[in-house]
Every structure is written in C-alpha cells, then in structure tokens.
C-alpha cells in the first residue's frame, strides 16, 4: 500500500517521462540490444478441423497422439475429436500417450482413463498398427509435434501407420504442425542402404526442414507407401519461422526435449548419446552439454571456439547428471550457447565437436556396440563416422551435397512459403 500511494503521488509529467523511458528500454531490449521476437498467431491443423468435418462424417476415427496433441487453446486433440467426430480408439508412440515414458522404454496398451477408449501401443510389440487394431476404424489420424530431426521416432510411427492404413484400406489424416527449428535449413547426409532403422527409416537428412504433413506427402510418394492421405494444413506458418515466432504454446515433445531451444541443439549433440560421453541428459539442460570425466573442459572449449563455427560459443562447463547412464558422475566439457540461431548449423557443429574430441582423446572415446548394428551407425546413416574413414572436411562436404539434393527434391512437397 505504501508503494502504491507514492506512485500515484508522482507528478503527471514525471509519470509520463517514466513511461516513455520504459517503452524506450523495452524496445531496445534489456540484454544489450537484442530485438524482441516477432510473434504471429499460427493456426494448427487441429485448429482447422471444422473446415474438414465432412471428411469425418459417418466415419469411425482412430488417433495417434500424445501430450503434444492439442490445439492453440490448450484443448487436447483427443477431446476435440471426441466432441466433433466418432473417435473410437487411440494409438501411442514412443514415450506414451501422455509423454511420460523415458526414451527407449516399451509402452504398453491400456484403457485411457479420461475417455474410456482403448489405447494401442505403437512402441511395444509392434511399430505398425495391426489389422486387428484397425478393424473397427475408417480413418487413422495423426497429431503429434515433431522436432525436425531425422533420429526422432515420431515421424516413423507416422510412416508405419501410413503403411498399415494402406494395407487395411483406411484413410490416413495428418493434422499438420510447425517444424520448430524452421523449414529453410536442411543439413546432414542421408541414411544409406542397409542402415535403415526406427531412427532413420528413409534416406532423409538429419535436419530435414519439413513439417510432418509435408513429410507424409513425401513418404507416401517417394518411398512407395501409396495410402489415401489427407493433410489438414496449418494457416499462417512460414518456413522462416522458429517455434517461438508462431504464437503457439509449446508442450515438451519427450522428457528430454523440454523447450524449442532444446530441439535446435538436439541435432548437434544427440550424436553423443551412443558414445561414452554425456550429452547432458540427467541435467536441467539436456543436449546443451557435452562432457565426460576424462575431458579437459578448458582445452576443448578453446579448440572449439578456435574453429569459429557460426552462431555458437563453447563455454567450459562442469556438471553432474542426476539420472541416466552418467548419474552422479562429474562431467567436464562444454556448454553450447547459441548466439545466432539462423547462422547456427547444428549438424556440422555436432560432427565437428565429435571429431575434435576424438582427436584430443584417442581411444578414450568409445562408441556403443548396439548388437549387430551399432546405434551410432543408424543415427549417422552409415559406418563412416564410427570407422573414421573420411576426414571431417570430406564428410561435411558429402553431407552438404546430399542435403542440397534432398532439399531440391523435397520442395515438390512443400505446403507453405
């Protein structure tokens, strides 16, 4: 009450001057001159469902979704379709229908407590919906937020579901969502024949630059799925947009991708998840850190900053993960600070960081064996990185060439400017 009385006791001229000064400071930015992000309201595919209700009329609907499936008013896509269509079944990807399961953990089928609908797991005994799962539906819909990176499994859940829909004569509907790291940049090499997996089912780059709806169209034609496909498009999204420019709420896509910023560094440091080096999982900043008990943080930071990679600064860092494979291990390494996200090239940055650590550490860097096919091979697309059979310069040049070729091909499937 005392502060309020003093405020209202100020002279009018002084109040106006203070307001003008606050506006000036706000426009200049409080962090040394950075400009505020321009935000535009994008309408998601699920926001536009009313324009497509004739598609669902008289049809039994199944929905593949998780916690990210909601409209721009925070309403669950399950609730939206339950109210507007004959929703009869749900399907769960990796991490579960509510997004709480850790990476790689099997997800079981269950009954959804809120709706009473059956939930069929597509990350358990089968990755493709079976004839029995699809017997009582006419339309199989997909509404999940992707992160824009090839190793993320949701887009392959979609692909397998499209295959199942084709085999069982069902219509497949994608409610489109933004690529959170934009749709202009494409980076990384392609998955080579013999290295296909659930973290790289098709030959697409690590940073593919497409929305899930665009990917569905590309998968359907380029890779021969051939299902009856309908994409319910967004309105207002542009390829130049990062997620914080859409005006949309963000829901963590999985336990270790808590923010859109994490999605940007994931294509850089996710590669270390298949080594004896921590990628920061188990900390409050997963994928921002790279470290190990035997790394020299200052030397690594100096080596990385000396290469003057665009849009990123490497700070010497020390941290102790609280869960995961490096639980309670003191790790020394670097934290990636993104200084210019439009200049930042996560794939090239991550590969450079891995090659630099290998040069500094020799045989201390170990890749997980992963059975007959080491996981690092599946994530990178072949065995070149693991076997060190190309120099960093040679491999980046090859990956850049493959990314350019993919981008030219994929433009035929773009839905947005």
N, C-alpha and C positions, 0 to 999 in steps of 0.2 A: 504493500500500500504506500510506503514511503517513496519508493522509486516512481510509482505511477503519479503521485502528487507532484513531485519535482518535474517530471516530464511534461505534464500538462501546464506547469507553471512557466515553461520557457516562452520567450517572446516568439511571435509568429515568424519573424524574419529569420531568427536563429533556427527554428524548426525547418523552414524551407531550405535553408543552406545545408542543414544536416542531411535532409532527404536527397538533395541534389548530389551531395558528396557520396552518399551511399549508392546512388544509381551509377555514378561515375566509377566507383570502385568495383561494383558488381559487373559493369561492362568490361572493365579491364581484366578482371579475373584476380583472385586472391593468391594465385600461385606463381606470380611473376610474369603475367601477361598472356597466359593461355586463354583461348577463346572458348566460350561455352559451346557445348554440342548442340547443333540444331536438331530439334526433335519434330518429327512428323508422325501423325497418327496413321498407322498401317492397320488395315483390316485383314485378319487372318482368314484362311479358307473356312474354318468353322464359324467365323462371324458372318460369312456369306451363305450359310446353309439354307436360309429361307428362299433364296433365289433358285434352289435346286430341289425343292421338296417334291416336285413331280417325279424326279428320279427315284425317290424312295417310296412313293405312294404304292401301297399294297405289297410292299416287299419286307421280308424279314432281314434284319441287319445285324451283322457282327462287327465289332470294333476292336482293332488293335491299338492300344493306347497305354499311357502311364500317367504319372503325375503332371507331366508337361502338357498333356492334352487338355487344354482349357481355352476359353475364348478371352477376348480382351477385357471382359468384365469379371474375370476370375471365376467364371462358371465352368465346371467340369464338362468336357465334351461328352462324357458318359451321361450326365444329367441333361445336356442339351439334346442329344439324340434320343434319350429315353422319353423326353417330352414331345419331340417333334416327329419321331419315326417309331417303327415297331422294332426296337432294339431287343434282341433275344440272347446275345452271347458276347462275351469279352475275351480278348486274347492278350497275353502278357509277353513282352520282350525280356531281354536281359535286365536285371535289377528289379523286376517285378512290377505289378500293376500300380503300386504306389511308389516305386522308385527307391526302395529302402535296401535292397539286397546288394551286397558288395560285388565287385567285378568278378566274373567267372563262376559265381555260386549258382548252382542249379535252382530253377524256380519251379515250384510245383503248381499243379492245377488246384482250383479251390472254388468256393462259392463266395461271390462278392457280398460282404455284409450289408452294404447300403442298399443295393438293388435286388439282391437275391439271385442275380444272374450267374450262370456258370462262367468261370474264368479258365480258359485253356492256355497252358503254358507253351510258348514257342521258344523257350530256353531251358528245356528239360530233356525228356526222352526224344523229342523231335524238334527240329527247327522249321519244318514245313507243316502247315495245318493239314491234318489228315482228312480223308473222305468222311470219316465219322464226325469230326469236328465241324465240317462244313455242310453236313447233310441237311440241317434244318435252317440254313440261311440262304438268302438270294444275293445279298450284297455284302462283301467284305470290305470294310473301310479302315483307313489308316490315318491316325492323327498323333504324331509324336514329333517333338522338337529334336532336330539333328544338330550336330556341332560343326559340320562342314569338313570333316576329316575322314579319309578312307578307312582307318582301322576301327572306327566306331561302329558297333554291330547293328544299330537300329536299321540302317539302310539295307542290310542283308536280310533282316527279319522281313522287311518290306518285299524284297526281291523273292524270297522263298514263298511268301504269302501270295505274291502275284503268280508264281508258278503253280501253287495249289489251286488258286482261283481258275486258272486256265484249264488245269486238268479236270476240275469238277464243274466247269461251265458256269462259274459265278462272275458277277461284275465286281471289279476292284475299283474303289474310290479313294483318292488321296486328298485329304484336306491340307492344303499347302501351308508352309510356314517359312520364315526367313532363314537364309543361311546366316548365322550370327557373325561370321567373320567376313561378310560381303561376298559379292558374286563377280568381282572383277579380276581378282588374282587367282591364278592356277599354278600350283607348284608340285614338283616331285615326279618321280618315274612311275611307270605302270607295273602292275603285277604281271610277272612273266608266266608262261605256260608251265604247269606243274607246281606252282606256288599258290594256287587258289585256296582260299580258306574263309572262315567266318569273320576274319578281319581284313579280307581282301578278296571278295568273291569274283570280281570282274576287273579288267585292266583299266582302272581309273587312277588319276594322280592322288597323292596324299591330301593335298588341298584342292578339291575338285571344283569349287566355285559355283555350285549348283544348289537349288532348293530340292527338297525331297520330291516335289511334284515334277520338276524337270528331270531329276534322276530316274523317276519311274517311267517317264516317257522314253528316255534314252535306253534304260534297261529293256523295256518292252520291245523296242525295235532293233537296237544294235546287237543285243545279246539273245534275241530269238525267243523271248517269253511269249509274246503274242496274246496276252489276255485282253478281255474287254475292259479298257481303262478309261476312267473319268477323273480328271484333276479339277477340284474345286479351287480356283485360283484366289490369291490374295488381291487386294486393291491397295495401291499406294506404295508398294515396295519397289525399290530401285536397287540395281546391282551395287551401287556405290555405298549403300547403307551398311553400317555395322549395327549390331542389335540395339545399342543404346540410342540410336538415331530413329528408331521405329515408334517410340512411344508405347511399346508393349511391355507387359510385366514379364520378368524372367523367372522361370522355375528351374532349379538345378536339374540338369538332364540325367545325372547319376551322382552317387555320393562324392565323387572326386572331381566333378565339374560344377563347382558351386556358383560361378559367375560367368558372364560372357567374356570377361578378360581371360579366364582360365581356358576357354575354348580357343583363344588366339595363341596361347603358348603351348597347348597340348600337341599340335603337330611338330613342335620343336623338340620337346623334352620327353614326350611319350615313348620315344625310341629307347630310352634308358630303362623302361620297365622290364626289359628282357635281358638285363645285364646285372652285374653285382654292384651297380651304382644306384643310389636312391634318386628318384625323380620328385621327391618332396611329398609323396603320398604318406599320410600319417601326421602331417603338419596342417596348419590352418591355411597354407598357401600351396596346395598340391600343384605340381608341374611348374611352379615358379623357381624351384630349387633343383640343383643337380649337385650331388656330393657323395663322398664315401669317407670312411675312417682314415684312409691312407692318402687322400688327395691333399695337395698344398693349395689352400684357398687363394692366397695372395699371388702365387705363381700362375695359377690357372686364370684368375681374373686378368692379370697383366697380359698373358698370352692372348686371351680372347679379345680384350679391348684393343690390343695392338693390331688386330686384323681389321678393325674399323668396319665391322658389319653394320649395315644401315638399320637405324631405328631401335637399337638396343644397347644397353650398358650392362656390364657384368660387375656386380659388387661381390667382393669376398664375403662369404657367409658361413655361419656355423649353426647347426640345428640338430634337434633330437626328435625324430618321429615318435609319436605316441601309440601308433598301431601299425600293422603291416609287417612286411618282411624285415624292415630295419628298425623295428620297435626298440626304443631305449638305446640305440646306437648313436653316438655323437658323430655327425657327418660334417665334413668341411668341404666347401666347394664354392659355388657361385649362386647368386640370385639374379634372374633376368629381369631387368627393369626396361619396359618398353617405352622409349622416348618419342617414337613416331610410328604409330601403328600402320600407317599407309606405306611407309618405307620398309617396315619390318618384314623380313622373309623367314617365317618360322622353319620351313623345311630345310633351307640352306643353312640356317643358324644351328639347328639341331645336329645336322650332319657334320658341320664344322666343329662343333663342340665335342662330338664323339671322336672324330679323327684326332683332335688336339689332345684329348685325354689319353687316347691310345698312344700317341707319340710320347707323352710325358710319363706314362705309367708302364708301358711294355706289357708283360704278361700278367700284371695285376688286374687288368680289365678282362673279365670273363663273360661270355655270352651263355645264357641258359641253354641247356641241351634240348629240352622240349620234345623228347621222343624221337621219332624218325625224321621229323622236320623241325629244326629249331625255330622257336617263335620269332626270333629276330629276322629270319628269312621271310616269314609270312608277312611280317609288318612292313619290311622294306621292299618286298616284291621279288627278291631272289637272294642268292647267297653272296653277292658281291661285297656287301658291307662286312659281313662276318669273316669272309676269307681274305679281305683286304686286297682284292685282286685288281682294283683300279685305284688310281690316286684320287684324292678329294677333287681336284680340278677336273679330271676326266669324268668322274661320276656326276658331278654337278652339271657339267656341260651336257652329258647324255640325258640326265633327268630334265633339264630345261628344254631340250629338244622334244622329248616325249610329252611334256606338259603343253608346249605350244601346239603340237599336233592334236592333242586331245581337245584343247580349247577351241580350235578351229572346227573340229568335228562336232563338238557339243553345242555350238552356237545354234545349230538347227533345232535344238530342243528348248531354247530359252523362251520363257514366258513373260519376262519383264525386261524393261530397258536398262 
